[in-house]
Amino acid sequence: MRTLNLGILAHVDAGKTSLTERLLFDTGVIDRLGSVDAGNTQTDSLELERQRGITIAAAVASFTIGDVAVNLVDTPGHPDFIAEIERVLQLLDAAVVVVSAVEGVQPQTRVLVRALRRLGIPFVFFINKVDRLGARYDDVLDDIATQLAVRPVAMSTVRDAGSRLAAVEAADIGADPHFSRLCEVLTVNDEALLADYVLHPERLTRQRLEPLLVDQVARALIHPAFAGAATRGLGIPTLISAIETLLPSRLPNPDGPVSGKIFKIERGWGGEKLAYLYLASGTIGLRDDLELPNGLAKISSLQLFRDGRADKVTQVSAGQIAKVGGLANARIGDWVGTETSPGTLRHFAPPTLETHIRPMRPSENAALWLALGQLAEQDPLINLRANEETGDIYVSLYGEVQKEVIQATLSSEFGLDIVFEESTVIYAERLVGTGSAIELIFKEPNPFLATVGLRVEPRPEGAGNSFALEVDVGQMPASFYRAVEEATFETLKEGLFGWQVIDCHVAMTSARQSSPATTAVDFRKLTPLVLASALSSARTVLCQPIEHFHIEIPAMALAGMHSLLAKSGASMRKSLIDEGLARLEGTVASAMIQNIQRQLPGLSGGAGALDHAFDHYAPLAGPPHLRERAGANPFDRADYLRRVR
């Protein structure tokens, strides 16, 4: 049987979880529909999700359409939980992007579509809530084309949109006007079809267009758009048919080498670690040893996602998603099996806020650290860190909603009452130039039995950090090189000013040992000193995060909002007034967002709305903001050596 890993993605409140629930119902997996408002949906299983009516963690369900087994992944829509979507993207064969017919294209919609296009993942649109007051199917289609720079193809017709009488039918692509529109879209990427469209239109038939449509959808060149109302089941049969016939599935190989990826970690009732594993190739069974980056681990339990449940099984085959127990050292992003990982790239912005977190009772500081360690397993991007001398604990955040969720989780699951200090902006350091440094074995002032030479150079914006070996890898054990690489990435977390160094390439240019006295520890402790020297040579500039914002306010409040944005140092990109509503778009420093958010209700009489998302890092004018270091400081040689000894 063929398999399809299908993601459901959307801006918050577009109806994503309701669509997931309807798909499971209409395919016979569940016999009763749940409701987001009632808190009884299949995929929002966490107590906090039921209370708040939002998706916080990615959830997996499965169903079968014809001969295609669909692994359905429901993802959070709120931008504070973008890290959950980041991990899921690596698995997807295709996606459904849900857009509200009332609100239309929203900031998170743009972020998601950009990521899908960058990865080349095929996707279709589902324009939901066509029965709601203010729904506008055709206008939203136009907005998708203009604002998202994609080619949507209308696959539905809607009557009486915006009312309870709304009806949705599948578009007849064999008859005009849909046939002509489809021809026009397909000819953009097919010269032979274009020639016949101009010179021999009689050669164009439905039978010829259908396979071309499937091919161009699979290559992510065009994106069919379906309409409906998930809560009422409108348009769902057409979407289900499209999932089976339009989206590209795969035929996995259960007899191939074991290969897969861990994309989520959670804890069971007894506190045991459970890893969500997508098995791309091969077959695994109970008591089997799995090859992980940190060594072998024995499988103690298997739960397979099928027919809307997670059933205990003794074997999992290629193309399936399972919860695996026994992988104590498993981490999110680990590639399982003997084959090497194809590599992962970041597709969304890192957190831009950091906050000091402390327990109400100081005696519980150690318990708080352990609890946050478990949460960090489930979300590595909270970047848990502690000051070695003071014991102060810090976490990185995407926003205030995430902060509230962490606070509620610590209280309900760990019995810890905690206090967050006010969030501060996370700055970053970017290299100004290229630098290099070397410490030689047996030569002062190097106290370690190792030679390490490193060169640092800037990478393009958004490329991330990288490491490469420019030495003969056969002259030392692999563990020595791994120690240098791990120490490099750890050191880059705190640059000259104490902030993470971004978009930096580090090359190891020299290496030497003294066998058998040298150990990996020598390389691990020497690397920060050499890297700090290279970074000092290259110099870094402190950068602040810049947010891209969209504001909607009554037109009468426009003057006050313009004044606030000017005082905040915002840069305007677009300003539009339509039917008494002003829409503003631009960029502003992340540090100013909270102030704008606080003043918006007063300026707009409570009718204003602000959406924002990280856009880029920009050099910060004025004196640098120094950050307190968590541990030993390799930029202060004497202090560093005192601590590591």
C-alpha positions in Angstrom: 0.0 0.0 0.0 1.2 3.5 -0.8 1.7 6.0 2.0 1.2 9.8 2.2 2.5 12.0 5.1 0.1 14.9 5.0 0.4 18.0 7.1 -2.5 20.3 8.0 -1.2 23.8 8.3 -2.9 27.2 9.0 -2.9 30.5 10.8 -4.6 30.1 14.2 -8.4 29.9 14.2 -8.6 29.1 10.4 -10.3 25.8 11.2 -7.4 23.4 10.9 -8.3 21.1 13.8 -11.9 21.1 12.7 -10.8 20.0 9.2 -8.7 17.2 10.7 -11.7 16.0 12.8 -14.0 16.0 9.7 -11.5 14.1 7.6 -11.2 11.4 10.3 -15.0 11.3 10.5 -15.7 11.1 6.8 -13.1 8.4 6.3 -14.7 6.3 9.0 -12.0 6.5 11.6 -14.2 8.0 14.3 -17.9 7.6 14.6 -18.7 10.9 16.3 -17.4 14.4 15.6 -15.6 16.3 18.3 -15.6 20.1 18.7 -12.7 22.5 19.4 -15.1 24.6 21.5 -16.2 21.5 23.5 -12.5 20.4 23.8 -13.2 16.8 22.7 -11.4 16.6 19.3 -9.3 13.6 18.4 -5.9 15.4 17.9 -6.1 18.1 20.7 -5.5 15.6 23.5 -3.6 17.7 25.9 -5.6 19.2 28.8 -4.2 22.7 28.0 -5.3 22.3 24.4 -8.8 21.4 25.5 -9.0 24.3 27.9 -7.7 26.9 25.5 -9.2 25.6 22.3 -5.9 25.8 20.4 -3.4 23.3 19.2 -0.1 23.4 21.1 1.6 20.2 20.1 1.7 18.4 16.7 -0.6 15.3 16.8 -0.7 12.3 14.5 -3.7 10.4 13.2 -4.1 8.0 10.3 -6.7 6.8 7.8 -7.0 5.1 4.5 -8.4 6.4 1.2 -8.6 3.7 -1.5 -5.1 2.2 -1.7 -3.4 5.2 0.1 -2.6 5.1 3.8 -2.5 8.7 5.0 -0.5 9.7 8.1 -2.2 13.0 9.0 -0.2 15.5 11.1 -2.2 18.3 12.8 0.1 21.2 13.6 -0.3 24.3 15.9 -1.5 27.4 14.2 -0.3 29.9 16.8 3.0 31.5 15.9 4.3 30.9 19.5 4.5 27.2 18.6 6.1 27.4 15.2 8.9 25.0 16.5 6.4 22.2 16.3 5.8 22.8 12.6 9.5 23.1 12.0 10.0 19.5 13.0 7.0 18.2 11.1 8.1 19.8 7.8 11.0 17.3 7.5 8.5 14.4 7.1 5.8 15.7 4.8 5.1 14.4 1.3 2.4 17.1 0.9 0.2 19.5 2.9 -3.2 21.2 3.1 -3.0 24.9 3.9 -6.2 26.0 5.5 -7.3 29.6 4.9 -10.4 31.2 6.4 -12.8 32.6 3.8 -13.5 35.5 6.2 -10.1 36.6 7.4 -8.3 35.5 4.2 -4.5 35.4 4.0 -2.9 36.1 7.4 0.7 36.5 8.6 1.2 32.9 9.6 -0.2 31.8 6.2 2.6 33.7 4.5 5.2 32.2 6.8 4.0 28.6 6.2 3.6 29.0 2.4 7.1 30.4 2.1 8.5 27.4 4.0 6.6 24.9 1.9 7.8 26.5 -1.3 11.4 26.7 -0.1 11.2 22.9 0.6 9.4 22.1 -2.7 6.6 20.4 -0.8 3.4 20.1 -2.9 0.3 21.6 -1.2 -3.3 22.5 -1.8 -5.5 25.2 -0.3 -8.7 24.6 1.6 -10.7 27.8 1.9 -12.7 27.1 5.0 -15.8 28.7 6.6 -17.5 29.7 3.4 -20.8 29.6 5.4 -19.7 32.4 7.8 -20.8 36.0 7.6 -18.3 37.9 5.5 -17.0 34.9 3.6 -15.5 35.7 0.2 -14.2 32.7 -1.8 -13.3 34.5 -5.1 -11.6 37.4 -3.3 -9.5 35.1 -1.1 -8.4 33.2 -4.3 -7.2 36.5 -5.7 -5.4 37.4 -2.4 -3.7 34.0 -2.4 -2.4 34.7 -6.0 -1.2 38.2 -5.2 0.0 38.0 -1.6 1.6 34.5 -1.7 3.0 34.6 -5.2 1.6 31.1 -6.1 -0.7 29.9 -8.8 -4.0 28.7 -7.2 -6.4 26.7 -9.3 -10.1 27.0 -8.3 -11.4 23.4 -7.8 -14.7 24.3 -6.2 -17.7 26.5 -7.0 -19.5 28.2 -4.1 -23.1 29.5 -4.0 -24.6 31.8 -1.4 -21.2 32.3 0.3 -21.4 34.0 3.7 -24.7 32.4 4.7 -26.0 29.2 6.2 -27.4 28.4 2.8 -23.9 28.2 1.3 -23.4 25.3 -1.0 -20.1 23.9 -2.4 -19.7 21.7 -5.5 -16.7 20.3 -7.3 -15.7 22.4 -10.3 -16.1 20.6 -13.6 -12.7 21.1 -15.1 -13.9 19.6 -18.4 -16.3 22.6 -19.0 -15.7 26.3 -19.2 -14.9 28.6 -17.4 -12.9 26.1 -15.3 -11.4 24.3 -18.4 -10.0 27.5 -19.9 -8.6 28.7 -16.6 -6.9 25.3 -16.0 -5.4 25.5 -19.5 -4.0 28.9 -18.9 -2.4 27.9 -15.6 -0.9 24.6 -16.9 0.5 26.2 -20.1 2.8 28.4 -17.9 5.0 25.4 -17.2 4.4 23.4 -20.4 5.5 24.7 -23.8 3.9 21.9 -25.8 0.6 22.5 -24.1 1.0 26.3 -24.8 1.6 25.7 -28.5 -1.5 23.6 -28.8 -3.5 26.1 -26.7 -2.7 28.8 -29.2 -2.6 26.8 -32.5 -4.6 23.6 -31.9 -7.1 24.2 -29.1 -9.1 21.1 -30.3 -6.2 18.9 -29.0 -6.9 20.0 -25.4 -9.2 17.6 -23.6 -10.0 16.8 -20.0 -8.2 13.4 -20.4 -5.0 15.3 -21.5 -5.2 17.9 -18.8 -5.8 15.6 -15.8 -2.3 13.9 -15.8 -0.7 17.2 -16.4 -2.5 18.7 -13.4 -1.3 15.8 -11.2 2.3 16.2 -12.5 2.5 19.9 -11.9 0.9 19.6 -8.4 3.5 17.0 -7.5 6.3 19.3 -8.7 4.8 22.1 -6.5 4.3 24.3 -9.6 0.5 24.9 -9.1 -1.7 24.7 -6.1 -5.4 23.6 -6.4 -7.8 25.5 -4.1 -10.9 23.8 -2.6 -13.7 25.5 -0.7 -15.8 24.3 2.1 -17.0 24.4 5.7 -15.3 21.8 7.8 -17.7 21.9 10.7 -20.6 21.1 8.4 -18.8 18.8 6.0 -19.2 21.1 3.0 -16.6 20.4 0.3 -14.9 17.6 2.2 -15.7 14.8 -0.3 -13.9 16.7 -3.0 -10.9 17.4 -0.8 -10.7 13.7 0.2 -10.7 12.7 -3.5 -8.0 15.2 -4.2 -5.8 13.8 -1.4 -6.0 10.4 -3.0 -5.6 11.4 -6.7 -3.7 14.7 -6.8 -1.2 14.6 -4.0 2.0 12.5 -4.4 2.2 9.3 -2.3 5.1 7.0 -2.0 5.7 3.2 -2.0 8.0 2.5 1.0 10.4 -0.4 1.1 9.9 -2.5 4.3 12.8 -4.8 3.3 15.3 -1.9 2.9 17.8 -0.7 5.5 16.3 0.8 8.7 16.0 4.5 8.2 13.8 7.1 9.9 13.5 10.3 11.9 12.4 11.3 15.4 10.3 14.4 15.2 8.7 14.6 18.6 9.4 13.5 22.2 6.8 13.1 25.0 6.6 11.4 28.4 4.3 8.5 29.2 2.2 8.0 32.3 5.2 6.6 34.2 7.5 9.3 33.1 9.2 7.2 30.4 10.4 8.8 27.3 8.4 8.1 24.1 9.9 9.1 20.7 7.6 9.7 17.7 9.4 8.0 14.8 8.6 8.1 11.1 10.1 5.0 9.6 11.0 5.8 6.0 12.6 2.4 5.2 12.9 -1.0 6.7 11.1 -2.8 9.5 11.7 -2.6 13.3 10.3 -4.8 16.1 10.2 -5.1 19.9 13.6 -5.7 21.5 15.4 -4.6 18.4 18.5 -2.4 18.7 18.2 0.9 17.0 21.2 2.9 15.7 21.0 6.4 17.1 23.5 9.2 16.9 24.4 8.6 20.6 24.7 4.8 20.2 22.5 1.8 20.2 19.2 1.7 22.1 16.8 -1.2 22.6 13.1 -0.8 21.8 11.0 -1.6 24.8 7.5 -0.7 23.4 5.9 0.2 20.1 2.6 2.0 19.5 1.5 2.3 15.9 -0.8 5.2 14.7 -3.6 3.6 12.6 -7.3 4.2 12.3 -7.2 7.2 14.6 -5.6 5.3 17.5 -2.2 4.4 18.8 -2.2 0.6 19.1 0.4 -1.5 20.8 2.2 -3.6 18.2 5.3 -5.8 17.9 6.4 -4.6 14.6 6.4 -1.3 12.5 7.1 -1.2 8.8 8.3 1.5 6.4 5.9 4.3 5.8 4.4 4.2 9.3 4.6 6.5 12.3 5.0 5.0 15.8 5.6 5.9 19.4 8.8 4.1 20.4 9.8 3.4 24.0 13.2 2.6 25.3 15.2 5.3 23.4 16.5 7.0 26.6 19.0 9.2 24.7 16.8 10.0 21.8 16.6 13.7 20.8 14.2 15.5 18.5 15.8 15.6 15.0 17.8 12.3 15.5 18.1 10.2 12.3 17.6 6.6 13.1 19.4 3.8 11.3 22.8 3.1 9.7 22.3 5.6 6.9 23.4 9.2 7.5 21.0 12.0 7.9 20.2 14.0 4.8 20.7 17.1 7.0 18.2 19.6 8.4 17.8 23.3 7.8 15.9 25.8 9.8 12.9 27.1 7.9 11.5 29.4 10.6 12.9 32.2 12.7 14.5 31.4 16.1 12.8 32.7 19.3 13.3 36.4 19.8 12.5 36.7 23.5 14.3 35.4 26.6 13.0 35.4 30.2 14.4 34.6 33.7 12.3 32.0 35.3 12.3 31.2 39.0 10.2 29.1 41.4 8.0 30.7 44.0 9.9 28.6 46.6 13.7 29.0 46.2 14.2 25.5 47.5 12.6 24.1 44.3 15.2 25.5 42.0 16.7 22.1 41.3 13.3 20.6 40.7 12.5 23.4 38.3 15.7 22.7 36.4 14.8 19.0 36.0 11.3 19.8 35.0 12.4 22.3 32.4 14.9 19.7 31.1 12.0 17.4 30.3 10.2 20.3 28.5 13.3 21.1 26.6 13.3 17.5 25.3 9.9 18.2 23.8 10.9 21.7 22.5 14.7 22.2 22.1 14.1 25.8 20.9 13.4 27.0 24.5 17.2 27.0 24.7 17.3 26.2 28.4 20.4 27.7 30.1 21.5 28.5 33.7 24.2 30.7 35.2 26.7 28.4 36.9 27.5 30.9 39.7 24.0 32.3 40.5 21.8 29.4 39.5 19.5 31.7 37.6 17.5 29.8 34.9 16.6 31.3 31.5 14.4 30.1 28.6 13.9 31.4 25.1 10.3 32.1 23.9 8.4 33.0 20.8 5.7 35.0 22.7 3.5 35.5 25.8 1.1 32.6 25.0 4.0 30.1 25.0 5.0 31.6 28.4 1.5 31.0 29.8 1.6 27.4 28.5 4.9 26.7 30.1 3.7 28.1 33.4 0.5 26.1 33.3 2.4 22.9 32.4 4.9 23.3 35.2 2.0 23.8 37.7 -0.2 20.9 36.5 2.4 18.2 35.6 5.2 19.0 38.1 3.4 20.9 40.9 5.7 23.9 40.5 4.5 27.4 41.0 6.9 29.7 39.0 7.4 33.4 38.2 8.5 34.8 34.9 10.5 38.0 34.9 9.7 40.5 32.1 10.8 39.1 28.7 13.8 40.7 27.1 14.8 40.7 23.4 17.4 38.1 22.3 20.1 39.8 20.2 22.6 38.0 18.0 26.1 38.5 16.8 27.2 38.4 13.2 30.8 38.2 11.9 32.3 41.4 10.4 35.1 39.6 8.6 37.3 36.4 8.5 39.5 35.4 11.4 41.7 32.4 12.3 43.7 31.1 15.3 45.8 28.1 16.3 47.1 26.6 19.6 50.0 24.2 19.2 50.7 21.2 21.3 53.7 21.4 23.7 53.9 25.2 23.1 53.1 27.8 25.6 50.5 29.1 26.6 48.6 26.0 25.4 48.0 23.8 28.6 46.3 20.9 26.7 47.7 17.9 24.8 46.2 18.9 21.5 46.7 21.2 18.5 43.6 22.9 17.1 43.5 25.5 14.3 40.3 27.1 13.3 39.1 29.6 10.7 35.8 31.5 10.9 34.1 33.3 8.1 30.6 34.8 7.6 27.9 32.9 5.7 24.9 34.4 3.9 22.1 35.8 6.0 19.8 33.0 7.3 22.2 30.2 6.3 22.9 29.2 9.9 26.2 28.0 11.4 28.3 25.2 9.8 31.5 23.2 10.5 33.9 21.6 8.2 37.2 19.7 8.4 40.1 20.8 6.3 42.6 18.4 7.8 43.5 14.8 7.2 40.7 12.9 9.1 42.8 9.7 9.2 45.4 11.0 11.6 43.2 11.0 14.7 40.2 9.0 16.1 36.8 10.3 14.9 35.9 11.1 18.5 38.5 13.8 18.6 37.0 15.6 15.6 33.5 15.2 17.0 34.7 16.8 20.3 35.9 19.8 18.3 32.7 20.1 16.3 30.5 19.8 19.4 32.6 22.3 21.4 32.5 24.7 18.4 28.7 24.8 18.2 28.5 25.1 22.0 30.9 28.0 22.0 29.1 29.8 19.2 26.1 30.1 21.6 27.9 33.0 23.5 30.0 35.3 21.3 32.1 38.4 22.2 29.1 40.2 23.8 27.6 37.0 25.2 24.9 36.5 22.5 24.8 33.6 19.9 26.9 34.0 16.8 24.8 33.4 13.7 25.5 32.6 10.1 29.1 31.6 10.8 31.2 28.9 9.1 34.0 27.3 11.1 36.7 25.3 9.4 39.2 23.1 11.3 42.6 23.8 9.7 45.1 22.1 12.0 45.0 19.1 14.3 47.6 17.1 16.2 47.6 14.7 19.1 50.2 12.9 21.4 49.1 9.3 21.5 48.2 7.7 23.9 48.2 10.6 26.3 45.8 12.9 24.4 42.0 12.4 25.0 38.9 13.9 23.5 38.7 16.1 26.6 41.9 18.0 25.5 40.2 18.9 22.2 36.9 19.7 23.9 38.5 22.2 26.3 41.0 23.7 23.9 38.5 24.4 21.1 36.7 27.3 22.9 39.9 29.1 23.5 41.0 28.9 19.8 37.5 29.7 18.5 37.3 32.8 20.9 40.6 34.0 19.5 39.4 33.5 15.9 36.1 35.3 16.6 38.0 38.2 18.2 40.2 38.4 15.1 37.2 38.5 12.8 35.1 40.8 15.1 31.3 40.6 15.5 28.6 43.2 15.3 25.6 43.0 17.6 22.3 42.7 15.7 18.7 43.1 16.9 15.7 41.1 15.6 13.3 43.0 13.4 9.6 42.1 13.2 7.3 42.3 10.1 3.9 43.6 11.3 0.3 43.9 10.0 -2.0 46.2 11.9 -5.8 46.7 11.3 -7.5 49.6 13.0 -10.4 51.9 12.4 -9.5 54.7 10.0 -10.3 57.4 12.6 -7.4 56.0 14.7 -4.8 56.2 11.9 -3.2 59.4 13.0 -2.5 58.2 16.5 -1.2 54.9 15.2 1.2 56.6 12.7 2.5 58.7 15.6 3.1 55.6 17.8 4.8 53.8 14.9 7.1 56.8 14.2 8.1 57.0 17.9 8.8 53.3 17.8 11.2 53.7 14.8 9.0 51.6 12.5 9.5 51.5 8.8 6.3 51.5 6.8 5.9 49.4 3.7 2.2 49.7 2.9 -0.8 51.7 4.1 -4.3 51.1 2.8 -7.7 52.4 3.8 -10.8 50.5 2.8 -14.4 50.9 4.0 -13.4 52.7 7.2 -10.6 50.2 8.0 -6.9 51.0 7.8 -4.4 48.3 7.1 -0.7 49.0 7.9 2.3 46.9 7.1 5.9 47.4 7.9 8.9 46.5 10.1 9.9 47.5 13.6 12.4 46.4 16.2 11.2 43.4 18.2 12.0 45.4 21.4 9.1 47.8 20.5 6.4 45.3 19.7 5.2 44.8 23.2 4.8 48.6 23.7 2.8 48.8 20.4 0.7 45.9 21.6 0.0 47.6 24.9 -1.1 50.9 23.4 -3.1 49.5 20.5 -6.4 48.9 22.4 -6.4 52.4 23.7 -5.7 54.0 20.3 -8.2 51.9 18.5 -11.0 51.7 21.0 -10.4 48.0 21.4 -11.0 47.4 17.7 -7.4 47.1 16.5 -5.5 43.9 15.7 -1.8 43.3 15.4 0.0 40.4 13.8 3.8 40.2 13.7 6.5 37.7 12.8 10.3 37.8 12.8 11.7 39.2 9.6 15.5 39.6 9.9 18.4 40.7 12.1 19.8 44.2 11.7 22.9 45.8 13.2 22.2 47.6 16.4 23.3 51.2 16.8 24.9 52.5 20.0 26.8 50.7 22.7 26.3 46.9 22.6 24.1 45.2 25.1 26.2 42.7 27.1 24.7 39.4 28.2 25.6 37.6 31.4 27.4 34.4 30.5 26.1 31.0 31.7 29.5 29.4 32.2 33.3 29.7 31.6 34.3 32.6 29.4 36.9 31.6 26.7 37.3 35.3 25.8 38.9 35.7 29.2 41.7 33.2 29.1 42.7 33.3 32.8 39.1 33.0 34.0 38.3 30.2 31.5 41.4 28.1 32.5 40.6 28.6 36.2 37.0 27.3 35.7 37.7 24.3 33.4 40.5 23.1 35.7 
